[in-house]
Amino acid sequence: MSHDTTVAHRQVVILNRLGLHVRPAMKFVELASRFQAEVCVRHNNNEFNGKSLLSLTMMAAECGTRLELEARGPDAAAAVEALAQLVSARFHEDDDGEPME
């Protein structure tokens, strides 16, 4: 039996004014959980589980923080692409942390 060891990486920058607080972290985890790939986020030489709300909120990533996304598995490239789009879309929040329609 073969194991898919596809790995995808991408650097992203947190753009929303309030940073990676609970609501956007929850959106990230929900999206990451749709993929089979393992997802991790690297920041300041630390690695955080991209499918764990607690792990992501412990990161305390503020606006302007540069993160490295990594996914490992059969749908790694799709996972990284979708998560990078979520981050670049500012988690679909306005400057006050309210959902944008």
KEDRENLO-278471 format. One record per atom (N, C-alpha, C, O): atom name; residue number from 1; z, x, y. Coordinates in pm, whole numbers, plus 50000, padded with zeros to 5 digits. Example, Ala and Ser with C-alpha at 12.3 -4.5 7.8 and 13.67 -1.06 7.14 Angstrom:
// residues 2
+------+-----+-------+-------+-------+
| site | pos |     z |     x |     y |
+------+-----+-------+-------+-------+
|    N |   1 | 50780 | 51319 | 49431 |
|   CA |   1 | 50780 | 51230 | 49550 |
|    C |   1 | 50780 | 51320 | 49670 |
|    O |   1 | 50846 | 51424 | 49668 |
|    N |   2 | 50708 | 51285 | 49775 |
|   CA |   2 | 50714 | 51367 | 49894 |
|    C |   2 | 50787 | 51290 | 50003 |
|    O |   2 | 50804 | 51341 | 50114 |
+------+-----+-------+-------+-------+
This chain:
// residues 101
+------+-----+-------+-------+-------+
| site | pos |     z |     x |     y |
+------+-----+-------+-------+-------+
|    N |   1 | 50000 | 50085 | 49882 |
|   CA |   1 | 50000 | 50000 | 50000 |
|    C |   1 | 50000 | 50090 | 50124 |
|    O |   1 | 50081 | 50182 | 50134 |
|    N |   2 | 49911 | 50063 | 50218 |
|   CA |   2 | 49904 | 50144 | 50340 |
|    C |   2 | 49986 | 50079 | 50451 |
|    O |   2 | 49997 | 49957 | 50459 |
|    N |   3 | 50042 | 50163 | 50534 |
|   CA |   3 | 50119 | 50116 | 50649 |
|    C |   3 | 50043 | 50152 | 50775 |
|    O |   3 | 49998 | 50265 | 50791 |
|    N |   4 | 50029 | 50055 | 50864 |
|   CA |   4 | 49958 | 50079 | 50989 |
|    C |   4 | 50054 | 50150 | 51084 |
|    O |   4 | 50158 | 50096 | 51121 |
|    N |   5 | 50019 | 50270 | 51123 |
|   CA |   5 | 50104 | 50347 | 51213 |
|    C |   5 | 50039 | 50362 | 51350 |
|    O |   5 | 50057 | 50463 | 51418 |
|    N |   6 | 49962 | 50260 | 51390 |
|   CA |   6 | 49901 | 50262 | 51522 |
|    C |   6 | 50010 | 50267 | 51628 |
|    O |   6 | 50107 | 50191 | 51623 |
|    N |   7 | 49993 | 50357 | 51723 |
|   CA |   7 | 50090 | 50370 | 51832 |
|    C |   7 | 50014 | 50356 | 51963 |
|    O |   7 | 49907 | 50415 | 51981 |
|    N |   8 | 50071 | 50279 | 52055 |
|   CA |   8 | 50012 | 50263 | 52187 |
|    C |   8 | 50119 | 50290 | 52292 |
|    O |   8 | 50235 | 50255 | 52274 |
|    N |   9 | 50078 | 50354 | 52401 |
|   CA |   9 | 50170 | 50388 | 52510 |
|    C |   9 | 50110 | 50342 | 52642 |
|    O |   9 | 49988 | 50334 | 52656 |
|    N |  10 | 50194 | 50312 | 52737 |
|   CA |  10 | 50146 | 50284 | 52872 |
|    C |  10 | 50265 | 50299 | 52967 |
|    O |  10 | 50376 | 50255 | 52937 |
|    N |  11 | 50240 | 50360 | 53083 |
|   CA |  11 | 50342 | 50366 | 53187 |
|    C |  11 | 50324 | 50246 | 53278 |
|    O |  11 | 50212 | 50207 | 53312 |
|    N |  12 | 50437 | 50189 | 53319 |
|   CA |  12 | 50437 | 50076 | 53411 |
|    C |  12 | 50543 | 50101 | 53516 |
|    O |  12 | 50633 | 50184 | 53499 |
|    N |  13 | 50531 | 50028 | 53626 |
|   CA |  13 | 50631 | 50037 | 53733 |
|    C |  13 | 50682 | 49896 | 53760 |
|    O |  13 | 50603 | 49802 | 53773 |
|    N |  14 | 50813 | 49882 | 53767 |
|   CA |  14 | 50874 | 49753 | 53799 |
|    C |  14 | 50843 | 49723 | 53946 |
|    O |  14 | 50882 | 49800 | 54035 |
|    N |  15 | 50774 | 49612 | 53971 |
|   CA |  15 | 50728 | 49579 | 54106 |
|    C |  15 | 50808 | 49468 | 54173 |
|    O |  15 | 50810 | 49457 | 54295 |
|    N |  16 | 50873 | 49385 | 54092 |
|   CA |  16 | 50945 | 49273 | 54154 |
|    C |  16 | 51072 | 49324 | 54222 |
|    O |  16 | 51140 | 49413 | 54172 |
|    N |  17 | 51101 | 49266 | 54337 |
|   CA |  17 | 51208 | 49314 | 54425 |
|    C |  17 | 51344 | 49319 | 54357 |
|    O |  17 | 51423 | 49409 | 54385 |
|    N |  18 | 51373 | 49225 | 54268 |
|   CA |  18 | 51504 | 49220 | 54204 |
|    C |  18 | 51512 | 49303 | 54076 |
|    O |  18 | 51617 | 49307 | 54011 |
|    N |  19 | 51405 | 49368 | 54040 |
|   CA |  19 | 51407 | 49455 | 53924 |
|    C |  19 | 51408 | 49378 | 53792 |
|    O |  19 | 51376 | 49260 | 53787 |
|    N |  20 | 51446 | 49448 | 53687 |
|   CA |  20 | 51445 | 49391 | 53553 |
|    C |  20 | 51580 | 49326 | 53526 |
|    O |  20 | 51661 | 49377 | 53448 |
|    N |  21 | 51603 | 49213 | 53592 |
|   CA |  21 | 51728 | 49139 | 53569 |
|    C |  21 | 51711 | 49049 | 53447 |
|    O |  21 | 51609 | 49060 | 53378 |
|    N |  22 | 51806 | 48961 | 53419 |
|   CA |  22 | 51806 | 48886 | 53294 |
|    C |  22 | 51681 | 48801 | 53274 |
|    O |  22 | 51624 | 48802 | 53165 |
|    N |  23 | 51638 | 48728 | 53374 |
|   CA |  23 | 51523 | 48638 | 53356 |
|    C |  23 | 51395 | 48713 | 53318 |
|    O |  23 | 51330 | 48676 | 53221 |
|    N |  24 | 51356 | 48817 | 53393 |
|   CA |  24 | 51236 | 48889 | 53350 |
|    C |  24 | 51255 | 48963 | 53217 |
|    O |  24 | 51161 | 48976 | 53139 |
|    N |  25 | 51376 | 49012 | 53192 |
|   CA |  25 | 51401 | 49078 | 53064 |
|    C |  25 | 51382 | 48979 | 52950 |
|    O |  25 | 51330 | 49014 | 52844 |
|    N |  26 | 51425 | 48854 | 52971 |
|   CA |  26 | 51407 | 48751 | 52869 |
|    C |  26 | 51259 | 48723 | 52846 |
|    O |  26 | 51216 | 48705 | 52731 |
|    N |  27 | 51180 | 48720 | 52954 |
|   CA |  27 | 51036 | 48700 | 52940 |
|    C |  27 | 50973 | 48815 | 52861 |
|    O |  27 | 50887 | 48793 | 52776 |
|    N |  28 | 51018 | 48937 | 52889 |
|   CA |  28 | 50967 | 49055 | 52820 |
|    C |  28 | 50998 | 49045 | 52671 |
|    O |  28 | 50910 | 49067 | 52588 |
|    N |  29 | 51123 | 49013 | 52638 |
|   CA |  29 | 51165 | 49004 | 52498 |
|    C |  29 | 51089 | 48893 | 52425 |
|    O |  29 | 51045 | 48912 | 52312 |
|    N |  30 | 51073 | 48779 | 52489 |
|   CA |  30 | 51000 | 48669 | 52427 |
|    C |  30 | 50856 | 48708 | 52397 |
|    O |  30 | 50804 | 48677 | 52290 |
|    N |  31 | 50793 | 48776 | 52491 |
|   CA |  31 | 50655 | 48819 | 52470 |
|    C |  31 | 50648 | 48928 | 52362 |
|    O |  31 | 50564 | 48921 | 52273 |
|    N |  32 | 50735 | 49026 | 52370 |
|   CA |  32 | 50736 | 49136 | 52272 |
|    C |  32 | 50758 | 49082 | 52130 |
|    O |  32 | 50702 | 49135 | 52034 |
|    N |  33 | 50838 | 48979 | 52118 |
|   CA |  33 | 50873 | 48923 | 51987 |
|    C |  33 | 50756 | 48849 | 51922 |
|    O |  33 | 50760 | 48819 | 51803 |
|    N |  34 | 50652 | 48821 | 51998 |
|   CA |  34 | 50534 | 48756 | 51941 |
|    C |  34 | 50448 | 48852 | 51860 |
|    O |  34 | 50358 | 48810 | 51786 |
|    N |  35 | 50476 | 48980 | 51873 |
|   CA |  35 | 50396 | 49082 | 51806 |
|    C |  35 | 50471 | 49141 | 51688 |
|    O |  35 | 50594 | 49146 | 51687 |
|    N |  36 | 50395 | 49184 | 51588 |
|   CA |  36 | 50455 | 49250 | 51471 |
|    C |  36 | 50504 | 49389 | 51505 |
|    O |  36 | 50600 | 49439 | 51445 |
|    N |  37 | 50440 | 49452 | 51599 |
|   CA |  37 | 50472 | 49591 | 51634 |
|    C |  37 | 50616 | 49605 | 51682 |
|    O |  37 | 50672 | 49515 | 51745 |
|    N |  38 | 50674 | 49720 | 51653 |
|   CA |  38 | 50803 | 49756 | 51712 |
|    C |  38 | 50773 | 49795 | 51857 |
|    O |  38 | 50675 | 49863 | 51884 |
|    N |  39 | 50858 | 49751 | 51948 |
|   CA |  39 | 50837 | 49779 | 52090 |
|    C |  39 | 50959 | 49852 | 52143 |
|    O |  39 | 51072 | 49808 | 52124 |
|    N |  40 | 50935 | 49962 | 52211 |
|   CA |  40 | 51046 | 50029 | 52278 |
|    C |  40 | 51005 | 50061 | 52422 |
|    O |  40 | 50887 | 50074 | 52454 |
|    N |  41 | 51105 | 50073 | 52505 |
|   CA |  41 | 51086 | 50106 | 52646 |
|    C |  41 | 51166 | 50232 | 52673 |
|    O |  41 | 51284 | 50240 | 52638 |
|    N |  42 | 51102 | 50331 | 52734 |
|   CA |  42 | 51171 | 50456 | 52765 |
|    C |  42 | 51194 | 50466 | 52916 |
|    O |  42 | 51107 | 50436 | 52998 |
|    N |  43 | 51316 | 50510 | 52949 |
|   CA |  43 | 51354 | 50529 | 53089 |
|    C |  43 | 51464 | 50633 | 53096 |
|    O |  43 | 51564 | 50623 | 53025 |
|    N |  44 | 51446 | 50734 | 53181 |
|   CA |  44 | 51546 | 50841 | 53198 |
|    C |  44 | 51588 | 50904 | 53065 |
|    O |  44 | 51706 | 50923 | 53039 |
|    N |  45 | 51489 | 50937 | 52983 |
|   CA |  45 | 51511 | 51000 | 52854 |
|    C |  45 | 51593 | 50916 | 52757 |
|    O |  45 | 51649 | 50968 | 52661 |
|    N |  46 | 51599 | 50785 | 52781 |
|   CA |  46 | 51665 | 50693 | 52690 |
|    C |  46 | 51562 | 50597 | 52635 |
|    O |  46 | 51462 | 50567 | 52701 |
|    N |  47 | 51587 | 50548 | 52515 |
|   CA |  47 | 51496 | 50453 | 52451 |
|    C |  47 | 51569 | 50320 | 52432 |
|    O |  47 | 51682 | 50316 | 52384 |
|    N |  48 | 51500 | 50212 | 52471 |
|   CA |  48 | 51558 | 50078 | 52464 |
|    C |  48 | 51469 | 49990 | 52377 |
|    O |  48 | 51346 | 50001 | 52380 |
|    N |  49 | 51531 | 49904 | 52299 |
|   CA |  49 | 51460 | 49812 | 52211 |
|    C |  49 | 51395 | 49704 | 52296 |
|    O |  49 | 51464 | 49628 | 52364 |
|    N |  50 | 51263 | 49696 | 52293 |
|   CA |  50 | 51189 | 49599 | 52374 |
|    C |  50 | 51201 | 49456 | 52325 |
|    O |  50 | 51152 | 49364 | 52390 |
|    N |  51 | 51265 | 49437 | 52212 |
|   CA |  51 | 51285 | 49301 | 52158 |
|    C |  51 | 51432 | 49260 | 52165 |
|    O |  51 | 51473 | 49164 | 52101 |
|    N |  52 | 51511 | 49334 | 52244 |
|   CA |  52 | 51653 | 49305 | 52258 |
|    C |  52 | 51688 | 49282 | 52405 |
|    O |  52 | 51675 | 49372 | 52488 |
|    N |  53 | 51731 | 49161 | 52436 |
|   CA |  53 | 51770 | 49129 | 52574 |
|    C |  53 | 51883 | 49219 | 52621 |
|    O |  53 | 51879 | 49270 | 52733 |
|    N |  54 | 51983 | 49239 | 52537 |
|   CA |  54 | 52096 | 49323 | 52575 |
|    C |  54 | 52050 | 49465 | 52605 |
|    O |  54 | 52092 | 49525 | 52704 |
|    N |  55 | 51965 | 49519 | 52521 |
|   CA |  55 | 51915 | 49654 | 52539 |
|    C |  55 | 51840 | 49669 | 52671 |
|    O |  55 | 51861 | 49765 | 52745 |
|    N |  56 | 51753 | 49573 | 52702 |
|   CA |  56 | 51673 | 49582 | 52825 |
|    C |  56 | 51759 | 49565 | 52950 |
|    O |  56 | 51737 | 49634 | 53049 |
|    N |  57 | 51856 | 49475 | 52948 |
|   CA |  57 | 51938 | 49456 | 53067 |
|    C |  57 | 52031 | 49575 | 53090 |
|    O |  57 | 52069 | 49602 | 53203 |
|    N |  58 | 52066 | 49646 | 52984 |
|   CA |  58 | 52149 | 49767 | 53000 |
|    C |  58 | 52072 | 49878 | 53071 |
|    O |  58 | 52132 | 49970 | 53127 |
|    N |  59 | 51940 | 49870 | 53071 |
|   CA |  59 | 51856 | 49971 | 53134 |
|    C |  59 | 51875 | 49973 | 53286 |
|    O |  59 | 51864 | 50078 | 53349 |
|    N |  60 | 51905 | 49857 | 53345 |
|   CA |  60 | 51926 | 49844 | 53489 |
|    C |  60 | 51809 | 49901 | 53569 |
|    O |  60 | 51828 | 49981 | 53661 |
|    N |  61 | 51689 | 49860 | 53534 |
|   CA |  61 | 51568 | 49908 | 53601 |
|    C |  61 | 51546 | 49831 | 53731 |
|    O |  61 | 51524 | 49710 | 53730 |
|    N |  62 | 51552 | 49902 | 53842 |
|   CA |  62 | 51533 | 49842 | 53974 |
|    C |  62 | 51385 | 49846 | 54013 |
|    O |  62 | 51303 | 49906 | 53945 |
|    N |  63 | 51355 | 49780 | 54122 |
|   CA |  63 | 51220 | 49784 | 54177 |
|    C |  63 | 51179 | 49930 | 54200 |
|    O |  63 | 51255 | 50009 | 54255 |
|    N |  64 | 51059 | 49963 | 54156 |
|   CA |  64 | 51009 | 50100 | 54170 |
|    C |  64 | 51035 | 50188 | 54050 |
|    O |  64 | 50986 | 50301 | 54044 |
|    N |  65 | 51112 | 50140 | 53954 |
|   CA |  65 | 51142 | 50218 | 53834 |
|    C |  65 | 51018 | 50233 | 53748 |
|    O |  65 | 50947 | 50135 | 53722 |
|    N |  66 | 50991 | 50354 | 53705 |
|   CA |  66 | 50878 | 50383 | 53617 |
|    C |  66 | 50931 | 50381 | 53473 |
|    O |  66 | 51029 | 50447 | 53440 |
|    N |  67 | 50862 | 50304 | 53388 |
|   CA |  67 | 50899 | 50291 | 53248 |
|    C |  67 | 50781 | 50330 | 53160 |
|    O |  67 | 50665 | 50318 | 53201 |
|    N |  68 | 50809 | 50375 | 53040 |
|   CA |  68 | 50703 | 50397 | 52942 |
|    C |  68 | 50720 | 50295 | 52832 |
|    O |  68 | 50825 | 50287 | 52768 |
|    N |  69 | 50616 | 50217 | 52809 |
|   CA |  69 | 50615 | 50122 | 52701 |
|    C |  69 | 50552 | 50189 | 52579 |
|    O |  69 | 50453 | 50261 | 52591 |
|    N |  70 | 50610 | 50164 | 52463 |
|   CA |  70 | 50552 | 50214 | 52339 |
|    C |  70 | 50561 | 50105 | 52234 |
|    O |  70 | 50665 | 50041 | 52219 |
|    N |  71 | 50454 | 50086 | 52162 |
|   CA |  71 | 50453 | 49992 | 52050 |
|    C |  71 | 50397 | 50066 | 51930 |
|    O |  71 | 50308 | 50150 | 51941 |
|    N |  72 | 50451 | 50031 | 51814 |
|   CA |  72 | 50411 | 50096 | 51690 |
|    C |  72 | 50394 | 49989 | 51584 |
|    O |  72 | 50489 | 49921 | 51547 |
|    N |  73 | 50270 | 49974 | 51535 |
|   CA |  73 | 50243 | 49875 | 51432 |
|    C |  73 | 50102 | 49824 | 51441 |
|    O |  73 | 50022 | 49874 | 51520 |
|    N |  74 | 50069 | 49723 | 51361 |
|   CA |  74 | 49931 | 49677 | 51351 |
|    C |  74 | 49873 | 49620 | 51479 |
|    O |  74 | 49752 | 49628 | 51501 |
|    N |  75 | 49956 | 49563 | 51563 |
|   CA |  75 | 49907 | 49504 | 51689 |
|    C |  75 | 49964 | 49576 | 51812 |
|    O |  75 | 49986 | 49515 | 51917 |
|    N |  76 | 49986 | 49706 | 51796 |
|   CA |  76 | 50050 | 49786 | 51901 |
|    C |  76 | 49973 | 49782 | 52033 |
|    O |  76 | 50033 | 49764 | 52139 |
|    N |  77 | 49842 | 49800 | 52028 |
|   CA |  77 | 49763 | 49803 | 52152 |
|    C |  77 | 49770 | 49668 | 52224 |
|    O |  77 | 49784 | 49664 | 52346 |
|    N |  78 | 49761 | 49560 | 52150 |
|   CA |  78 | 49768 | 49427 | 52211 |
|    C |  78 | 49906 | 49402 | 52271 |
|    O |  78 | 49918 | 49342 | 52377 |
|    N |  79 | 50010 | 49448 | 52203 |
|   CA |  79 | 50146 | 49431 | 52254 |
|    C |  79 | 50165 | 49505 | 52386 |
|    O |  79 | 50215 | 49448 | 52483 |
|    N |  80 | 50124 | 49630 | 52390 |
|   CA |  80 | 50140 | 49710 | 52512 |
|    C |  80 | 50058 | 49651 | 52626 |
|    O |  80 | 50105 | 49645 | 52739 |
|    N |  81 | 49937 | 49606 | 52596 |
|   CA |  81 | 49852 | 49547 | 52700 |
|    C |  81 | 49918 | 49421 | 52757 |
|    O |  81 | 49925 | 49405 | 52879 |
|    N |  82 | 49965 | 49332 | 52672 |
|   CA |  82 | 50028 | 49208 | 52718 |
|    C |  82 | 50155 | 49235 | 52797 |
|    O |  82 | 50179 | 49171 | 52900 |
|    N |  83 | 50236 | 49328 | 52751 |
|   CA |  83 | 50361 | 49359 | 52821 |
|    C |  83 | 50334 | 49427 | 52955 |
|    O |  83 | 50403 | 49400 | 53054 |
|    N |  84 | 50235 | 49514 | 52959 |
|   CA |  84 | 50199 | 49579 | 53086 |
|    C |  84 | 50149 | 49476 | 53187 |
|    O |  84 | 50179 | 49486 | 53306 |
|    N |  85 | 50073 | 49378 | 53140 |
|   CA |  85 | 50025 | 49272 | 53229 |
|    C |  85 | 50142 | 49190 | 53283 |
|    O |  85 | 50142 | 49153 | 53400 |
|    N |  86 | 50241 | 49162 | 53198 |
|   CA |  86 | 50359 | 49088 | 53243 |
|    C |  86 | 50432 | 49165 | 53353 |
|    O |  86 | 50470 | 49107 | 53454 |
|    N |  87 | 50451 | 49294 | 53332 |
|   CA |  87 | 50520 | 49376 | 53432 |
|    C |  87 | 50439 | 49381 | 53561 |
|    O |  87 | 50495 | 49365 | 53670 |
|    N |  88 | 50308 | 49401 | 53552 |
|   CA |  88 | 50225 | 49412 | 53673 |
|    C |  88 | 50217 | 49278 | 53746 |
|    O |  88 | 50191 | 49275 | 53867 |
|    N |  89 | 50239 | 49168 | 53675 |
|   CA |  89 | 50240 | 49035 | 53737 |
|    C |  89 | 50378 | 49002 | 53795 |
|    O |  89 | 50406 | 48889 | 53833 |
|    N |  90 | 50464 | 49105 | 53800 |
|   CA |  90 | 50600 | 49090 | 53855 |
|    C |  90 | 50678 | 48983 | 53780 |
|    O |  90 | 50762 | 48914 | 53838 |
|    N |  91 | 50650 | 48970 | 53649 |
|   CA |  91 | 50717 | 48874 | 53563 |
|    C |  91 | 50700 | 48731 | 53613 |
|    O |  91 | 50779 | 48643 | 53581 |
|    N |  92 | 50596 | 48711 | 53693 |
|   CA |  92 | 50564 | 48579 | 53749 |
|    C |  92 | 50678 | 48526 | 53835 |
|    O |  92 | 50709 | 48407 | 53834 |
|    N |  93 | 50740 | 48617 | 53912 |
|   CA |  93 | 50849 | 48578 | 54004 |
|    C |  93 | 50812 | 48618 | 54147 |
|    O |  93 | 50736 | 48713 | 54169 |
|    N |  94 | 50867 | 48542 | 54242 |
|   CA |  94 | 50849 | 48580 | 54382 |
|    C |  94 | 50959 | 48679 | 54421 |
|    O |  94 | 51038 | 48721 | 54336 |
|    N |  95 | 50965 | 48717 | 54548 |
|   CA |  95 | 51062 | 48817 | 54593 |
|    C |  95 | 51206 | 48772 | 54580 |
|    O |  95 | 51297 | 48855 | 54582 |
|    N |  96 | 51228 | 48643 | 54567 |
|   CA |  96 | 51364 | 48591 | 54552 |
|    C |  96 | 51401 | 48567 | 54406 |
|    O |  96 | 51508 | 48514 | 54376 |
|    N |  97 | 51313 | 48606 | 54315 |
|   CA |  97 | 51339 | 48588 | 54174 |
|    C |  97 | 51308 | 48449 | 54123 |
|    O |  97 | 51345 | 48414 | 54011 |
|    N |  98 | 51241 | 48370 | 54205 |
|   CA |  98 | 51203 | 48234 | 54166 |
|    C |  98 | 51068 | 48236 | 54095 |
|    O |  98 | 50980 | 48314 | 54132 |
|    N |  99 | 51051 | 48151 | 53994 |
|   CA |  99 | 50922 | 48147 | 53923 |
|    C |  99 | 50808 | 48109 | 54016 |
|    O |  99 | 50822 | 48019 | 54100 |
|    N | 100 | 50696 | 48179 | 54002 |
|   CA | 100 | 50576 | 48145 | 54079 |
|    C | 100 | 50494 | 48048 | 53997 |
|    O | 100 | 50480 | 48063 | 53876 |
|    N | 101 | 50441 | 47950 | 54064 |
|   CA | 101 | 50360 | 47848 | 53994 |
|    C | 101 | 50219 | 47895 | 53979 |
|    O | 101 | 50136 | 47823 | 53923 |
+------+-----+-------+-------+-------+
